[in-house]
Amino acid sequence: MSDMKRLIAKSVRSHTLFSDAASYGLIKLGFADKYLAGLVSMYRSYHWLCKRFSSECDELVASSQKAKQAVKNAGSINNQAWVCWLQGMEKAPEIVQICYESICYWLEGWDIVVITSDNYSDYADLPEHVVEKWKQGVITNTHFSDILRLDLLVRHGGLWLDATTLLTGPLPGYITNNELFVYRNGWMDTDMIQMASWLIYTSSPKNIVLQTTRDLLFEYWCHYSYLKNYFLMHMFFRMVSDRCPDEWSKVSYINQVDNHLLMSELEKPYDAVRIDEIKRLTTVHKLTYKLSEKLETGCTAYQLAAIFR
């Protein structure tokens, strides 16, 4: 299948053919590059969601605020940590396994649970329509994990770490000193996608922002059987946080740029000085396991096990 046919098929599946065609037209006319056209398509998807879910979002936020109780664990750390690899950690790529080793190494004393397709229902309680659509392949593993992380944190609290998160030191205090913490995306929340979902911490269950975002995802998949946009969860999170300014203002503003620097070094020759520079900037690193098949022996990816200790 040609790239054009693949893009058209993707647009048809997500019901975004018209907006994607308009974005492609901007590129052909010279008014946008691929990145800018992608943003236009993303914003159109966001406004589509707002049109259909704004009233429901208002009702869910109001209901959550009315039911909100005082934070029980204020001032203390919730030492529950969640990592997910649905196929099981023993079947994960080597980089994922090293990341998990680093998490266990630096989160000593935490209760770390690896969520798999076999045990997720021991900790989460998802609606039947969500589980069925996941089993049918309508909801991908990636977007199923978006729903899972929210449900786990709403029910139990604690720390969610993507399986490609490498720790090279203790968790920064700005994470666990907050009732809710996520890294920020973009510049001072001016981007519509203003949060990163690969690390989420909440000191207590039933956080309003996380709970309402989760419930909107439940509702979306109840009514639709296609993914409107890859960043569906992030869009609902934006919709909710805009309605909860007091809650959102409590989240320390820490941008995720530094957390991705080590990722950019993975396929480059190992440079101890450069790696030390990055480790001084942050102890939390978002990596990827999707690397070139032919990696040079001396590249940074082969040094991760030594880097995290």
C-alpha positions as protocol buffer text, in pm:
chain_id: "A"
residue {
  index: 1
  type: MET
  ca { x: 0 y: 0 z: 0 }
}
residue {
  index: 2
  type: SER
  ca { x: 134 y: 344 z: -97 }
}
residue {
  index: 3
  type: ASP
  ca { x: 192 y: 614 z: 167 }
}
residue {
  index: 4
  type: MET
  ca { x: -99 y: 815 z: 27 }
}
residue {
  index: 5
  type: LYS
  ca { x: -340 y: 522 z: 41 }
}
residue {
  index: 6
  type: ARG
  ca { x: -223 y: 446 z: 395 }
}
residue {
  index: 7
  type: LEU
  ca { x: -290 y: 805 z: 504 }
}
residue {
  index: 8
  type: ILE
  ca { x: -633 y: 805 z: 340 }
}
residue {
  index: 9
  type: ALA
  ca { x: -723 y: 476 z: 509 }
}
residue {
  index: 10
  type: LYS
  ca { x: -612 y: 618 z: 846 }
}
residue {
  index: 11
  type: SER
  ca { x: -822 y: 933 z: 792 }
}
residue {
  index: 12
  type: VAL
  ca { x: -1127 y: 726 z: 699 }
}
residue {
  index: 13
  type: ARG
  ca { x: -1089 y: 511 z: 1013 }
}
residue {
  index: 14
  type: SER
  ca { x: -1066 y: 816 z: 1239 }
}
residue {
  index: 15
  type: HIS
  ca { x: -1342 y: 1008 z: 1052 }
}
residue {
  index: 16
  type: THR
  ca { x: -1102 y: 1296 z: 983 }
}
residue {
  index: 17
  type: LEU
  ca { x: -1077 y: 1273 z: 604 }
}
residue {
  index: 18
  type: PHE
  ca { x: -1208 y: 1625 z: 540 }
}
residue {
  index: 19
  type: SER
  ca { x: -987 y: 1798 z: 798 }
}
residue {
  index: 20
  type: ASP
  ca { x: -682 y: 1593 z: 699 }
}
residue {
  index: 21
  type: ALA
  ca { x: -741 y: 1681 z: 333 }
}
residue {
  index: 22
  type: ALA
  ca { x: -762 y: 2049 z: 430 }
}
residue {
  index: 23
  type: SER
  ca { x: -434 y: 2019 z: 620 }
}
residue {
  index: 24
  type: TYR
  ca { x: -269 y: 1847 z: 322 }
}
residue {
  index: 25
  type: GLY
  ca { x: -395 y: 2131 z: 103 }
}
residue {
  index: 26
  type: LEU
  ca { x: -218 y: 2382 z: 328 }
}
residue {
  index: 27
  type: ILE
  ca { x: 108 y: 2197 z: 271 }
}
residue {
  index: 28
  type: LYS
  ca { x: 64 y: 2182 z: -108 }
}
residue {
  index: 29
  type: LEU
  ca { x: -23 y: 2552 z: -121 }
}
residue {
  index: 30
  type: GLY
  ca { x: 285 y: 2643 z: 83 }
}
residue {
  index: 31
  type: PHE
  ca { x: 95 y: 2776 z: 385 }
}
residue {
  index: 32
  type: ALA
  ca { x: 219 y: 2509 z: 626 }
}
residue {
  index: 33
  type: ASP
  ca { x: 474 y: 2235 z: 673 }
}
residue {
  index: 34
  type: LYS
  ca { x: 391 y: 1883 z: 792 }
}
residue {
  index: 35
  type: TYR
  ca { x: 422 y: 1982 z: 1159 }
}
residue {
  index: 36
  type: LEU
  ca { x: 195 y: 2286 z: 1134 }
}
residue {
  index: 37
  type: ALA
  ca { x: -61 y: 2099 z: 925 }
}
residue {
  index: 38
  type: GLY
  ca { x: -62 y: 1826 z: 1190 }
}
residue {
  index: 39
  type: LEU
  ca { x: -138 y: 2087 z: 1456 }
}
residue {
  index: 40
  type: VAL
  ca { x: -430 y: 2219 z: 1251 }
}
residue {
  index: 41
  type: SER
  ca { x: -573 y: 1868 z: 1224 }
}
residue {
  index: 42
  type: MET
  ca { x: -520 y: 1814 z: 1598 }
}
residue {
  index: 43
  type: TYR
  ca { x: -702 y: 2135 z: 1692 }
}
residue {
  index: 44
  type: ARG
  ca { x: -994 y: 2041 z: 1468 }
}
residue {
  index: 45
  type: SER
  ca { x: -1018 y: 1708 z: 1651 }
}
residue {
  index: 46
  type: TYR
  ca { x: -1007 y: 1889 z: 1985 }
}
residue {
  index: 47
  type: HIS
  ca { x: -1292 y: 2121 z: 1889 }
}
residue {
  index: 48
  type: TRP
  ca { x: -1490 y: 1819 z: 1766 }
}
residue {
  index: 49
  type: LEU
  ca { x: -1449 y: 1663 z: 2113 }
}
residue {
  index: 50
  type: CYS
  ca { x: -1540 y: 1989 z: 2288 }
}
residue {
  index: 51
  type: LYS
  ca { x: -1858 y: 2018 z: 2085 }
}
residue {
  index: 52
  type: ARG
  ca { x: -1968 y: 1669 z: 2185 }
}
residue {
  index: 53
  type: PHE
  ca { x: -1839 y: 1639 z: 2542 }
}
residue {
  index: 54
  type: SER
  ca { x: -1828 y: 1988 z: 2696 }
}
residue {
  index: 55
  type: SER
  ca { x: -2163 y: 1955 z: 2873 }
}
residue {
  index: 56
  type: GLU
  ca { x: -2075 y: 1611 z: 3003 }
}
residue {
  index: 57
  type: CYS
  ca { x: -1737 y: 1740 z: 3119 }
}
residue {
  index: 58
  type: ASP
  ca { x: -1906 y: 2022 z: 3312 }
}
residue {
  index: 59
  type: GLU
  ca { x: -2140 y: 1775 z: 3482 }
}
residue {
  index: 60
  type: LEU
  ca { x: -1859 y: 1534 z: 3573 }
}
residue {
  index: 61
  type: VAL
  ca { x: -1640 y: 1811 z: 3716 }
}
residue {
  index: 62
  type: ALA
  ca { x: -1930 y: 1950 z: 3921 }
}
residue {
  index: 63
  type: SER
  ca { x: -2013 y: 1603 z: 4051 }
}
residue {
  index: 64
  type: SER
  ca { x: -1649 y: 1529 z: 4142 }
}
residue {
  index: 65
  type: GLN
  ca { x: -1606 y: 1863 z: 4320 }
}
residue {
  index: 66
  type: LYS
  ca { x: -1921 y: 1806 z: 4522 }
}
residue {
  index: 67
  type: ALA
  ca { x: -1802 y: 1461 z: 4628 }
}
residue {
  index: 68
  type: LYS
  ca { x: -1442 y: 1562 z: 4692 }
}
residue {
  index: 69
  type: GLN
  ca { x: -1310 y: 1476 z: 5036 }
}
residue {
  index: 70
  type: ALA
  ca { x: -1011 y: 1613 z: 5219 }
}
residue {
  index: 71
  type: VAL
  ca { x: -683 y: 1465 z: 5102 }
}
residue {
  index: 72
  type: LYS
  ca { x: -604 y: 1190 z: 5350 }
}
residue {
  index: 73
  type: ASN
  ca { x: -233 y: 1160 z: 5278 }
}
residue {
  index: 74
  type: ALA
  ca { x: -142 y: 1528 z: 5262 }
}
residue {
  index: 75
  type: GLY
  ca { x: 227 y: 1570 z: 5334 }
}
residue {
  index: 76
  type: SER
  ca { x: 307 y: 1200 z: 5289 }
}
residue {
  index: 77
  type: ILE
  ca { x: 422 y: 1008 z: 4983 }
}
residue {
  index: 78
  type: ASN
  ca { x: 206 y: 744 z: 4819 }
}
residue {
  index: 79
  type: ASN
  ca { x: 466 y: 471 z: 4758 }
}
residue {
  index: 80
  type: GLN
  ca { x: 261 y: 274 z: 4506 }
}
residue {
  index: 81
  type: ALA
  ca { x: 422 y: 258 z: 4160 }
}
residue {
  index: 82
  type: TRP
  ca { x: 271 y: 123 z: 3839 }
}
residue {
  index: 83
  type: VAL
  ca { x: 455 y: 2 z: 3528 }
}
residue {
  index: 84
  type: CYS
  ca { x: 274 y: -163 z: 3238 }
}
residue {
  index: 85
  type: TRP
  ca { x: 390 y: -407 z: 2972 }
}
residue {
  index: 86
  type: LEU
  ca { x: 83 y: -600 z: 2870 }
}
residue {
  index: 87
  type: GLN
  ca { x: 277 y: -895 z: 2728 }
}
residue {
  index: 88
  type: GLY
  ca { x: 474 y: -938 z: 3052 }
}
residue {
  index: 89
  type: MET
  ca { x: 812 y: -791 z: 3145 }
}
residue {
  index: 90
  type: GLU
  ca { x: 992 y: -1112 z: 3049 }
}
residue {
  index: 91
  type: LYS
  ca { x: 879 y: -1057 z: 2688 }
}
residue {
  index: 92
  type: ALA
  ca { x: 969 y: -686 z: 2680 }
}
residue {
  index: 93
  type: PRO
  ca { x: 1254 y: -545 z: 2466 }
}
residue {
  index: 94
  type: GLU
  ca { x: 1591 y: -519 z: 2638 }
}
residue {
  index: 95
  type: ILE
  ca { x: 1568 y: -142 z: 2682 }
}
residue {
  index: 96
  type: VAL
  ca { x: 1232 y: -180 z: 2858 }
}
residue {
  index: 97
  type: GLN
  ca { x: 1378 y: -443 z: 3090 }
}
residue {
  index: 98
  type: ILE
  ca { x: 1673 y: -217 z: 3175 }
}
residue {
  index: 99
  type: CYS
  ca { x: 1433 y: 71 z: 3244 }
}
residue {
  index: 100
  type: TYR
  ca { x: 1238 y: -153 z: 3479 }
}
residue {
  index: 101
  type: GLU
  ca { x: 1562 y: -252 z: 3657 }
}
residue {
  index: 102
  type: SER
  ca { x: 1640 y: 117 z: 3706 }
}
residue {
  index: 103
  type: ILE
  ca { x: 1294 y: 179 z: 3852 }
}
residue {
  index: 104
  type: CYS
  ca { x: 1334 y: -106 z: 4100 }
}
residue {
  index: 105
  type: TYR
  ca { x: 1686 y: 14 z: 4184 }
}
residue {
  index: 106
  type: TRP
  ca { x: 1595 y: 377 z: 4256 }
}
residue {
  index: 107
  type: LEU
  ca { x: 1246 y: 321 z: 4400 }
}
residue {
  index: 108
  type: GLU
  ca { x: 1363 y: 87 z: 4671 }
}
residue {
  index: 109
  type: GLY
  ca { x: 1092 y: 51 z: 4934 }
}
residue {
  index: 110
  type: TRP
  ca { x: 811 y: 130 z: 4690 }
}
residue {
  index: 111
  type: ASP
  ca { x: 540 y: -121 z: 4605 }
}
residue {
  index: 112
  type: ILE
  ca { x: 605 y: -164 z: 4233 }
}
residue {
  index: 113
  type: VAL
  ca { x: 343 y: -352 z: 4031 }
}
residue {
  index: 114
  type: VAL
  ca { x: 392 y: -457 z: 3668 }
}
residue {
  index: 115
  type: ILE
  ca { x: 53 y: -451 z: 3497 }
}
residue {
  index: 116
  type: THR
  ca { x: -3 y: -716 z: 3229 }
}
residue {
  index: 117
  type: SER
  ca { x: -294 y: -843 z: 3024 }
}
residue {
  index: 118
  type: ASP
  ca { x: -326 y: -1126 z: 3277 }
}
residue {
  index: 119
  type: ASN
  ca { x: -338 y: -924 z: 3600 }
}
residue {
  index: 120
  type: TYR
  ca { x: -478 y: -580 z: 3513 }
}
residue {
  index: 121
  type: SER
  ca { x: -825 y: -673 z: 3638 }
}
residue {
  index: 122
  type: ASP
  ca { x: -680 y: -744 z: 3984 }
}
residue {
  index: 123
  type: TYR
  ca { x: -611 y: -371 z: 4022 }
}
residue {
  index: 124
  type: ALA
  ca { x: -840 y: -193 z: 3775 }
}
residue {
  index: 125
  type: ASP
  ca { x: -1212 y: -214 z: 3714 }
}
residue {
  index: 126
  type: LEU
  ca { x: -1288 y: -108 z: 3359 }
}
residue {
  index: 127
  type: PRO
  ca { x: -1628 y: -96 z: 3189 }
}
residue {
  index: 128
  type: GLU
  ca { x: -1712 y: -401 z: 2983 }
}
residue {
  index: 129
  type: HIS
  ca { x: -1743 y: -199 z: 2662 }
}
residue {
  index: 130
  type: VAL
  ca { x: -1385 y: -74 z: 2701 }
}
residue {
  index: 131
  type: VAL
  ca { x: -1244 y: -423 z: 2759 }
}
residue {
  index: 132
  type: GLU
  ca { x: -1442 y: -570 z: 2469 }
}
residue {
  index: 133
  type: LYS
  ca { x: -1327 y: -302 z: 2225 }
}
residue {
  index: 134
  type: TRP
  ca { x: -968 y: -358 z: 2339 }
}
residue {
  index: 135
  type: LYS
  ca { x: -998 y: -734 z: 2284 }
}
residue {
  index: 136
  type: GLN
  ca { x: -1150 y: -667 z: 1940 }
}
residue {
  index: 137
  type: GLY
  ca { x: -857 y: -442 z: 1847 }
}
residue {
  index: 138
  type: VAL
  ca { x: -1073 y: -129 z: 1825 }
}
residue {
  index: 139
  type: ILE
  ca { x: -877 y: 16 z: 2119 }
}
residue {
  index: 140
  type: THR
  ca { x: -504 y: -37 z: 2072 }
}
residue {
  index: 141
  type: ASN
  ca { x: -271 y: -147 z: 2352 }
}
residue {
  index: 142
  type: THR
  ca { x: -133 y: 208 z: 2364 }
}
residue {
  index: 143
  type: HIS
  ca { x: -472 y: 367 z: 2421 }
}
residue {
  index: 144
  type: PHE
  ca { x: -585 y: 87 z: 2651 }
}
residue {
  index: 145
  type: SER
  ca { x: -284 y: 173 z: 2869 }
}
residue {
  index: 146
  type: ASP
  ca { x: -399 y: 538 z: 2870 }
}
residue {
  index: 147
  type: ILE
  ca { x: -727 y: 424 z: 3024 }
}
residue {
  index: 148
  type: LEU
  ca { x: -554 y: 179 z: 3258 }
}
residue {
  index: 149
  type: ARG
  ca { x: -315 y: 436 z: 3406 }
}
residue {
  index: 150
  type: LEU
  ca { x: -598 y: 672 z: 3489 }
}
residue {
  index: 151
  type: ASP
  ca { x: -813 y: 403 z: 3647 }
}
residue {
  index: 152
  type: LEU
  ca { x: -523 y: 270 z: 3856 }
}
residue {
  index: 153
  type: LEU
  ca { x: -435 y: 618 z: 3983 }
}
residue {
  index: 154
  type: VAL
  ca { x: -798 y: 709 z: 4051 }
}
residue {
  index: 155
  type: ARG
  ca { x: -850 y: 390 z: 4252 }
}
residue {
  index: 156
  type: HIS
  ca { x: -515 y: 362 z: 4430 }
}
residue {
  index: 157
  type: GLY
  ca { x: -311 y: 677 z: 4374 }
}
residue {
  index: 158
  type: GLY
  ca { x: 65 y: 659 z: 4342 }
}
residue {
  index: 159
  type: LEU
  ca { x: 308 y: 688 z: 4053 }
}
residue {
  index: 160
  type: TRP
  ca { x: 261 y: 579 z: 3692 }
}
residue {
  index: 161
  type: LEU
  ca { x: 580 y: 534 z: 3490 }
}
residue {
  index: 162
  type: ASP
  ca { x: 582 y: 434 z: 3126 }
}
residue {
  index: 163
  type: ALA
  ca { x: 787 y: 118 z: 3076 }
}
residue {
  index: 164
  type: THR
  ca { x: 1041 y: 322 z: 2879 }
}
residue {
  index: 165
  type: THR
  ca { x: 1125 y: 547 z: 3175 }
}
residue {
  index: 166
  type: LEU
  ca { x: 1484 y: 524 z: 3299 }
}
residue {
  index: 167
  type: LEU
  ca { x: 1578 y: 651 z: 3644 }
}
residue {
  index: 168
  type: THR
  ca { x: 1938 y: 755 z: 3715 }
}
residue {
  index: 169
  type: GLY
  ca { x: 1884 y: 880 z: 4068 }
}
residue {
  index: 170
  type: PRO
  ca { x: 1618 y: 937 z: 4332 }
}
residue {
  index: 171
  type: LEU
  ca { x: 1282 y: 1073 z: 4227 }
}
residue {
  index: 172
  type: PRO
  ca { x: 1286 y: 1457 z: 4235 }
}
residue {
  index: 173
  type: GLY
  ca { x: 1091 y: 1610 z: 4523 }
}
residue {
  index: 174
  type: TYR
  ca { x: 886 y: 1824 z: 4286 }
}
residue {
  index: 175
  type: ILE
  ca { x: 705 y: 1504 z: 4183 }
}
residue {
  index: 176
  type: THR
  ca { x: 604 y: 1361 z: 4520 }
}
residue {
  index: 177
  type: ASN
  ca { x: 557 y: 1696 z: 4696 }
}
residue {
  index: 178
  type: ASN
  ca { x: 247 y: 1755 z: 4484 }
}
residue {
  index: 179
  type: GLU
  ca { x: -106 y: 1623 z: 4523 }
}
residue {
  index: 180
  type: LEU
  ca { x: -94 y: 1583 z: 4144 }
}
residue {
  index: 181
  type: PHE
  ca { x: 207 y: 1598 z: 3914 }
}
residue {
  index: 182
  type: VAL
  ca { x: 261 y: 1565 z: 3540 }
}
residue {
  index: 183
  type: TYR
  ca { x: 540 y: 1707 z: 3329 }
}
residue {
  index: 184
  type: ARG
  ca { x: 434 y: 1994 z: 3104 }
}
residue {
  index: 185
  type: ASN
  ca { x: 446 y: 2002 z: 2726 }
}
residue {
  index: 186
  type: GLY
  ca { x: 498 y: 2308 z: 2507 }
}
residue {
  index: 187
  type: TRP
  ca { x: 549 y: 2661 z: 2633 }
}
residue {
  index: 188
  type: MET
  ca { x: 365 y: 2778 z: 2945 }
}
residue {
  index: 189
  type: ASP
  ca { x: 50 y: 2579 z: 2861 }
}
residue {
  index: 190
  type: THR
  ca { x: -4 y: 2766 z: 2534 }
}
residue {
  index: 191
  type: ASP
  ca { x: -5 y: 2437 z: 2341 }
}
residue {
  index: 192
  type: MET
  ca { x: -335 y: 2253 z: 2343 }
}
residue {
  index: 193
  type: ILE
  ca { x: -155 y: 1935 z: 2451 }
}
residue {
  index: 194
  type: GLN
  ca { x: -12 y: 2083 z: 2770 }
}
residue {
  index: 195
  type: MET
  ca { x: 77 y: 1769 z: 2965 }
}
residue {
  index: 196
  type: ALA
  ca { x: 288 y: 1457 z: 2927 }
}
residue {
  index: 197
  type: SER
  ca { x: 126 y: 1128 z: 3028 }
}
residue {
  index: 198
  type: TRP
  ca { x: 434 y: 905 z: 3058 }
}
residue {
  index: 199
  type: LEU
  ca { x: 477 y: 997 z: 3426 }
}
residue {
  index: 200
  type: ILE
  ca { x: 179 y: 1082 z: 3647 }
}
residue {
  index: 201
  type: TYR
  ca { x: 180 y: 1104 z: 4026 }
}
residue {
  index: 202
  type: THR
  ca { x: -107 y: 1160 z: 4265 }
}
residue {
  index: 203
  type: SER
  ca { x: -74 y: 1141 z: 4641 }
}
residue {
  index: 204
  type: SER
  ca { x: -433 y: 1023 z: 4687 }
}
residue {
  index: 205
  type: PRO
  ca { x: -699 y: 833 z: 4495 }
}
residue {
  index: 206
  type: LYS
  ca { x: -993 y: 1009 z: 4328 }
}
residue {
  index: 207
  type: ASN
  ca { x: -807 y: 1313 z: 4202 }
}
residue {
  index: 208
  type: ILE
  ca { x: -1069 y: 1529 z: 4027 }
}
residue {
  index: 209
  type: VAL
  ca { x: -868 y: 1595 z: 3711 }
}
residue {
  index: 210
  type: LEU
  ca { x: -766 y: 1232 z: 3661 }
}
residue {
  index: 211
  type: GLN
  ca { x: -1108 y: 1092 z: 3750 }
}
residue {
  index: 212
  type: THR
  ca { x: -1296 y: 1323 z: 3515 }
}
residue {
  index: 213
  type: THR
  ca { x: -1050 y: 1256 z: 3232 }
}
residue {
  index: 214
  type: ARG
  ca { x: -1093 y: 882 z: 3285 }
}
residue {
  index: 215
  type: ASP
  ca { x: -1474 y: 908 z: 3290 }
}
residue {
  index: 216
  type: LEU
  ca { x: -1472 y: 1106 z: 2964 }
}
residue {
  index: 217
  type: LEU
  ca { x: -1265 y: 830 z: 2802 }
}
residue {
  index: 218
  type: PHE
  ca { x: -1518 y: 576 z: 2928 }
}
residue {
  index: 219
  type: GLU
  ca { x: -1796 y: 780 z: 2770 }
}
residue {
  index: 220
  type: TYR
  ca { x: -1611 y: 833 z: 2443 }
}
residue {
  index: 221
  type: TRP
  ca { x: -1556 y: 461 z: 2390 }
}
residue {
  index: 222
  type: CYS
  ca { x: -1916 y: 393 z: 2485 }
}
residue {
  index: 223
  type: HIS
  ca { x: -2036 y: 605 z: 2192 }
}
residue {
  index: 224
  type: TYR
  ca { x: -1760 y: 563 z: 1934 }
}
residue {
  index: 225
  type: SER
  ca { x: -1562 y: 273 z: 1791 }
}
residue {
  index: 226
  type: TYR
  ca { x: -1280 y: 468 z: 1630 }
}
residue {
  index: 227
  type: LEU
  ca { x: -994 y: 680 z: 1759 }
}
residue {
  index: 228
  type: LYS
  ca { x: -1054 y: 1044 z: 1671 }
}
residue {
  index: 229
  type: ASN
  ca { x: -697 y: 1144 z: 1750 }
}
residue {
  index: 230
  type: TYR
  ca { x: -386 y: 974 z: 1888 }
}
residue {
  index: 231
  type: PHE
  ca { x: -382 y: 1227 z: 2175 }
}
residue {
  index: 232
  type: LEU
  ca { x: -740 y: 1161 z: 2281 }
}
residue {
  index: 233
  type: MET
  ca { x: -654 y: 1128 z: 2651 }
}
residue {
  index: 234
  type: HIS
  ca { x: -444 y: 1446 z: 2646 }
}
residue {
  index: 235
  type: MET
  ca { x: -728 y: 1638 z: 2482 }
}
residue {
  index: 236
  type: PHE
  ca { x: -974 y: 1532 z: 2749 }
}
residue {
  index: 237
  type: PHE
  ca { x: -716 y: 1618 z: 3015 }
}
residue {
  index: 238
  type: ARG
  ca { x: -691 y: 1969 z: 2868 }
}
residue {
  index: 239
  type: MET
  ca { x: -1069 y: 2003 z: 2865 }
}
residue {
  index: 240
  type: VAL
  ca { x: -1085 y: 1904 z: 3231 }
}
residue {
  index: 241
  type: SER
  ca { x: -787 y: 2106 z: 3358 }
}
residue {
  index: 242
  type: ASP
  ca { x: -930 y: 2419 z: 3196 }
}
residue {
  index: 243
  type: ARG
  ca { x: -1240 y: 2366 z: 3411 }
}
residue {
  index: 244
  type: CYS
  ca { x: -1035 y: 2302 z: 3725 }
}
residue {
  index: 245
  type: PRO
  ca { x: -795 y: 2600 z: 3735 }
}
residue {
  index: 246
  type: ASP
  ca { x: -749 y: 2577 z: 4111 }
}
residue {
  index: 247
  type: GLU
  ca { x: -644 y: 2212 z: 4087 }
}
residue {
  index: 248
  type: TRP
  ca { x: -423 y: 2271 z: 3783 }
}
residue {
  index: 249
  type: SER
  ca { x: -247 y: 2570 z: 3940 }
}
residue {
  index: 250
  type: LYS
  ca { x: -120 y: 2345 z: 4221 }
}
residue {
  index: 251
  type: VAL
  ca { x: 80 y: 2132 z: 3974 }
}
residue {
  index: 252
  type: SER
  ca { x: 441 y: 2250 z: 3968 }
}
residue {
  index: 253
  type: TYR
  ca { x: 544 y: 2371 z: 3623 }
}
residue {
  index: 254
  type: ILE
  ca { x: 831 y: 2148 z: 3508 }
}
residue {
  index: 255
  type: ASN
  ca { x: 876 y: 2110 z: 3132 }
}
residue {
  index: 256
  type: GLN
  ca { x: 964 y: 1767 z: 2993 }
}
residue {
  index: 257
  type: VAL
  ca { x: 1237 y: 1883 z: 2750 }
}
residue {
  index: 258
  type: ASP
  ca { x: 1530 y: 1776 z: 2971 }
}
residue {
  index: 259
  type: ASN
  ca { x: 1368 y: 1437 z: 3027 }
}
residue {
  index: 260
  type: HIS
  ca { x: 1402 y: 1354 z: 2656 }
}
residue {
  index: 261
  type: LEU
  ca { x: 1768 y: 1447 z: 2612 }
}
residue {
  index: 262
  type: LEU
  ca { x: 1900 y: 1099 z: 2688 }
}
residue {
  index: 263
  type: MET
  ca { x: 1666 y: 955 z: 2424 }
}
residue {
  index: 264
  type: SER
  ca { x: 1837 y: 1168 z: 2161 }
}
residue {
  index: 265
  type: GLU
  ca { x: 2173 y: 1013 z: 2258 }
}
residue {
  index: 266
  type: LEU
  ca { x: 2071 y: 645 z: 2237 }
}
residue {
  index: 267
  type: GLU
  ca { x: 2198 y: 578 z: 1885 }
}
residue {
  index: 268
  type: LYS
  ca { x: 2502 y: 808 z: 1912 }
}
residue {
  index: 269
  type: PRO
  ca { x: 2849 y: 695 z: 2026 }
}
residue {
  index: 270
  type: TYR
  ca { x: 2865 y: 688 z: 2404 }
}
residue {
  index: 271
  type: ASP
  ca { x: 3001 y: 1015 z: 2545 }
}
residue {
  index: 272
  type: ALA
  ca { x: 3047 y: 998 z: 2923 }
}
residue {
  index: 273
  type: VAL
  ca { x: 3079 y: 1376 z: 2958 }
}
residue {
  index: 274
  type: ARG
  ca { x: 2755 y: 1441 z: 2769 }
}
residue {
  index: 275
  type: ILE
  ca { x: 2568 y: 1172 z: 2964 }
}
residue {
  index: 276
  type: ASP
  ca { x: 2684 y: 1319 z: 3295 }
}
residue {
  index: 277
  type: GLU
  ca { x: 2560 y: 1662 z: 3179 }
}
residue {
  index: 278
  type: ILE
  ca { x: 2216 y: 1515 z: 3115 }
}
residue {
  index: 279
  type: LYS
  ca { x: 2211 y: 1325 z: 3445 }
}
residue {
  index: 280
  type: ARG
  ca { x: 2287 y: 1648 z: 3630 }
}
residue {
  index: 281
  type: LEU
  ca { x: 1982 y: 1809 z: 3468 }
}
residue {
  index: 282
  type: THR
  ca { x: 1739 y: 1534 z: 3567 }
}
residue {
  index: 283
  type: THR
  ca { x: 1722 y: 1183 z: 3712 }
}
residue {
  index: 284
  type: VAL
  ca { x: 1408 y: 1094 z: 3514 }
}
residue {
  index: 285
  type: HIS
  ca { x: 1446 y: 1007 z: 3145 }
}
residue {
  index: 286
  type: LYS
  ca { x: 1184 y: 915 z: 2885 }
}
residue {
  index: 287
  type: LEU
  ca { x: 1337 y: 674 z: 2633 }
}
residue {
  index: 288
  type: THR
  ca { x: 1213 y: 462 z: 2343 }
}
residue {
  index: 289
  type: TYR
  ca { x: 1267 y: 100 z: 2247 }
}
residue {
  index: 290
  type: LYS
  ca { x: 1210 y: 175 z: 1878 }
}
residue {
  index: 291
  type: LEU
  ca { x: 1568 y: 203 z: 1757 }
}
residue {
  index: 292
  type: SER
  ca { x: 1753 y: 113 z: 1439 }
}
residue {
  index: 293
  type: GLU
  ca { x: 1803 y: -260 z: 1393 }
}
residue {
  index: 294
  type: LYS
  ca { x: 2172 y: -207 z: 1318 }
}
residue {
  index: 295
  type: LEU
  ca { x: 2309 y: -21 z: 1620 }
}
residue {
  index: 296
  type: GLU
  ca { x: 2680 y: 46 z: 1651 }
}
residue {
  index: 297
  type: THR
  ca { x: 2837 y: -152 z: 1935 }
}
residue {
  index: 298
  type: GLY
  ca { x: 2968 y: 159 z: 2108 }
}
residue {
  index: 299
  type: CYS
  ca { x: 2642 y: 353 z: 2110 }
}
residue {
  index: 300
  type: THR
  ca { x: 2478 y: 488 z: 2426 }
}
residue {
  index: 301
  type: ALA
  ca { x: 2190 y: 237 z: 2414 }
}
residue {
  index: 302
  type: TYR
  ca { x: 2435 y: -40 z: 2505 }
}
residue {
  index: 303
  type: GLN
  ca { x: 2552 y: 150 z: 2814 }
}
residue {
  index: 304
  type: LEU
  ca { x: 2214 y: 204 z: 2982 }
}
residue {
  index: 305
  type: ALA
  ca { x: 2260 y: -65 z: 3245 }
}
residue {
  index: 306
  type: ALA
  ca { x: 2575 y: 111 z: 3366 }
}
residue {
  index: 307
  type: ILE
  ca { x: 2433 y: 461 z: 3320 }
}
residue {
  index: 308
  type: PHE
  ca { x: 2141 y: 419 z: 3560 }
}
residue {
  index: 309
  type: ARG
  ca { x: 2353 y: 299 z: 3856 }
}
